[in-house]
Structures are given as structure tokens and as C-alpha cells.
Amino acid sequence: MKATAHGAEIDLNTLPFVLSADLARLNQTLESFAHTRCEVRGACEGQTGHLNSPRSDSTKTNIRIGGALVDVRYMAYGFLLRTSAIKMVGRERLIAVQIDTAKLAGPNLGITDIEPAISLSLQNLSMKYLFAPEEHDLSRMIALLTPSNDKFEG
């Protein structure tokens, strides 16, 4: 964390994220919990949470994850997702995520020398979440809500 003349700046760099999940084992585990009939709803009643936590307008957040490798299996089948570095930034008005390349392959039958039936390669993926709409977004929304006099529209 650095303190600058314009506020605080947080930089976080990590190694690649690796996740391997066996859905058959997860299903088996969840089924065993379903038989215990544990009630926790009563303990949580009356509690509310807010997702909009207060943010300092001058804090800049930069996060770089060295990539992701996600392997999801169910019985003899599986899917593999591999990405390049995942870059995230948090600013006063938005949160943005950028992934240069992502490859999804599957279903894999557990045999390494056979090509998967589906191989999907995506490039230049980006997602932005704005805390408030921009002017052109509001103009588009008003245009959609305003009735038209065109008899062929709608």
C-alpha cells in the first residue's frame, strides 16, 4: 500500500490460481449434510448486510493474479479452463477485470492422448461494473422507454 498526494494505492500480485473440483465427491458430501436437518435460519433472522461498503474515493486498487487453472470433474468426465493473467482495477467509479486469453476444453474422458470434443479459445475478455450509470447509458434507457409514433415498431 502506497500513500500518494491523491490518496492511497493498493497493489496486489499473486501466483496463478489453481482449483480442482470433483463434483461427484462434493455431491456425496452435501447429501450427507442434507440428512442432518440442521436449521440455521432462526439464528440469522433479523440480520441484514449491505454489499455497498463505504469506499474512499481516493483509493486505487490494482490486483494481478498470475492466471487461473480450473479443473472440474464429474465421474469420468471433466472440463479444463486455463487463463492468462487476470488483471483487476478498482477506482472511484468502476471495477474492471481484464483477461487476455482463456481456453476451455472438455468434456475430457480422463484419457490424455484424445482431443476433447469442445475446445473454446477466447481473447481479450473484459468486464466493467459501474457504480452509477453514465450519461450515454441514461440516454439509451430513456430512448427505450419513450413511446414511438412509428406504427411498424413494437
N, C-alpha and C positions, 0 to 999 in steps of 0.2 A: 504494500500500500504506500503510495506516494502522496504527499501533500503538495499541491501546486498553488499558484496565485489564484486560479479559477476554482479550486475545490480539491476534492480527493480523487485519486485514480487508483483503481484496483486492477492488477494484472495477475492472472492465474493461468499457468501452463501445466498440463498433466500428460502422463503417458497414455497410450491407447487404452480404450475401454473395451473389456472383453466380457461377454456374457454367454454362458452356455446353459440352456434350459431343456430339461426333459419333461415334456407336458404330461406323459403317462404317469410319471412319479409324482408330479405336482397334483394331478387329479386324484391319485390314490391318497395322498396326504390330506387334501381338502375334504375328501369323502369321510375320512376318519374323524375330522373335526366336526362334520355335519351331524354325526351320531352323538356327540356330547351334549347338544342342545344348550349351549351356553348363551345366556341373554345378557347383552351389554347395553342394549338400547336405553334402559332406565337410568343407567349411570351417566349417559351422555345427554339426556334431555335437559333443555334449558341452556345449553352451551351453544354459543354462536361464534363463528370465526369469519374473518374478513380476509379476502385474498389481496386486497389493495393495501399493502403495508405502506406506511409513510416512507418516502424516498427523499433523500436530499437531492435537490435539483442540480447540484454541482458535482455529484459523484459520477464518475465514468468507470464502467466495469468492462474489462476485456478478458474473455476466457477462451483458451485454446486447448482442446482435447486432441491428442495426437492421432485420432482415428477411432473407429469402432469395428469390432468383430462380434457379431451376434449369431449364435448357432442355436436354432430351435429344433428340437426333435420330438416326434411322437411315433412310438412303436418303431417301425423300420424306416420311416420317412423323416426328412428334415429339410430345412431351409437355412441358407447361409447369407448373411448380409455383411458386406465389408465396405467401409467408407474411408475416404481420405480424412485429413484433419477437419475437425468441427470447430468453427470459429463463431463465438457469440459475443455480442456487444450490448451493453445496457447504457442508455442515455436518458436524458431528461424526458424525451417524448416517445421513445420507442425501445423495443428489444428486437434485435435482429440475429438470425442464425444463418450461416453460410457453410455449405458442404460442396467442395469442388467435384468430387466423383463418388458415386455409390453403386455397388454391384450387388444384385440379388440373384441367387441361384437356387434352384430346387424344383421339384422335390428330389432330394438325394436319397438313394436307396441304401446307403451305407457302403456302397461299392465305389472305391476311389477312382477306378480307371474308366468308369462310364460317365459320359457327359450328362448333366441334369437336363430334364425336359424343358425347363424355363430358365433363361439367362437374361436378365434385365440390367442394362447399364444406363445410369442416369448421370448427367453432368450439370454443373452449375446450379445446384439447388439453393434456393434462398427463401426465407420466411421472415416477415416483419410483423410485429404486433405493435400497433399504435395505441397509446393510452387515450387519445382523443382523435376524432376524425379530422382529416384535412379538408381544406376548402373545396377541392375538386370532388371529394367523396360526398360532401353535403350537396353540391350542385347536382351530381348524378342521382342521389336519392330523391331530391325534390323533383327532378325531371321524371323519375319513375312514378312518383305519387301524384303528379299533376295530371288530371284527366285530359285526354286528347280529343280534338274535334274531328280527327281522321276516322271516317266510317270503316276503313279496312283494318284498322289497328284494334287489337284487343279481342 
